[in-house]
Amino acid sequence: VRPTTHMDAPLAILEVVEVAADGSRTPLCIELAQPRPHERGGWACLISVDGYDRYTKDITGEDSMQTICLALRFVRLHLELALARGSRLLDDEGADFPFHAYFERVVDEKPTA
């Protein structure tokens, strides 16, 4: 875990604003770094969620694809928690952030008879 610094060449960046139920606004800048081999085996992807946390974190997986998938799951969790608190997420134009355009809807799977 390292203090947040904006990454030199991030793989992906997402900027949104969380608007809490009380009207307070928190700008969020989420950055994912290019996956790289991890010193303990597998792969790692550095992630920064500036606005929530002042530290970057390594998300690790067995290969680079799994690492990216897990990093995106981490991003989704942060955004879902904001929505669960009753906050709104706004895009850079001030419109509601299109959450489901980025993350699929989770559907309860029920076995069919």
Secondary structure, 3 states (H helix, E strand, C coil): CEECCCCCCCCEEEEEEEECCCCCEEEEEEEECCCEECCCCCEEEEEEEECCCCEEEEEEECCHHHHHHHHHHHHHHHHHHHHHCCCEEECCCCCECCHHHHCCCCCCCCCCC
